[in-house]
Amino acid sequence: MEAEKFKRNYDRTRGYLDNMAKLEPRAVLNSVYSVLPVAFDTPERQQQVRRIYEKAARKLSVFDINIARTFSRGRGLKVAICCMPKSGSTHIMTSIQRIPGVEMPVTYLHKPYMNPDFVGAMSVEHEIDELSLLFLELRGGDWISHMHTKWTPYTEQVFKAHNIKPIVVFRNIFDAIVSMDDMLRKDQVSGFSMIRVPQNYAAIPDAERLSFLCGYVGTWYLDYVVSWSRMSSPHLKLYYEEDVLDFGPATMGKLRDFLGLKATDAEMAEAFQLTDEVKGRSRWNQGVAGRGERIPAEARERLRQLSRIYEKEVDFSKVL
């Protein structure tokens, strides 16, 4: 299915190139290259583009690129939502966008494309991509990004250098795994960056499937928690159970202070309201706590055992 989807997108994008003579070439080039750079993969296509843009053709030196990086700093509000899969992070992102006075388009820091799903990049690890970051800084303005990414010293330094505000989202790992299983079983997503499921996934018995996910993805979740425990720069931690399900004045205050918002409690409450329409747009699943008890006890205990080696430095009490 993924191969067929990619081919449809690939063929459609190549069609834009075939019709360059009828359209504004710069618009086509920018649109196509932003969305699907592989459309330029053949020498013939590259030759075609070079002929059209011969006068503008030039080679960028390392100096040119570094000058752009040095002098291009977007001064808007830049937010990176770094999150566990199935932690309510999409709801947090779309709710922030609905706050009055906030104009923040969704962007991608982990791929220099306007839509990773379009190019089959959903299962690529979510790490900061320099080209994507440079593009955003050159464009300027406010933006919000959504990434299933872990902390690294490099990530922290990049966020600091570009004044990017990280919101780090957590959820009970076992509940998140069951929610992930729902989406994978129903084929509602193109994939997650930390797993490639068997092709017969939906046919595997429940207990076996959940034990598999707990062992395979659970370790990614543990490492996610360990990694962000080492973040020393300012960041905002939000928890699914207390900040999403029980969204209220405490969470409003944390968001307002961290992002420098002026919205009232009433405005924020309305923006974060979980209507049926909002649930549909934010990929909301069941939205309850405690579903992780469905995972076989032995699988849950194995994951807890792995966490105990970190007990002197990491508090897992809210996620296990």
Secondary structure, 3 states (H helix, E strand, C coil): CHHHHHHHHHHHHHHHHHCHHHCCHHHHHHHHHHHCHHHHCCHHHHHHHHHHCHHHCCCCCHHHHHHHHHHCCCCCCEEEEEECCCCCHHHHHHHHHHCCCCCCCEECCCCCCCCCCCCCCCCCCCCCCHHHHHHHHHHCCCEEEEECCCCCHHHHHHHHHCCEEEEEEECCHHHHHHHHHHHHHCCCCCCECCECCCCCHHHCCHHHHHHHHHHHCHHHHHHHHHHHCCCCCCCEEEEHHHHHHCCCHHHHHHHHHHHCCCCCHHHHHHHCCCCHHHHHHCCCCCCCCCHHHHCCHHHHHHHHHHHHHHCCCCCCCCCC
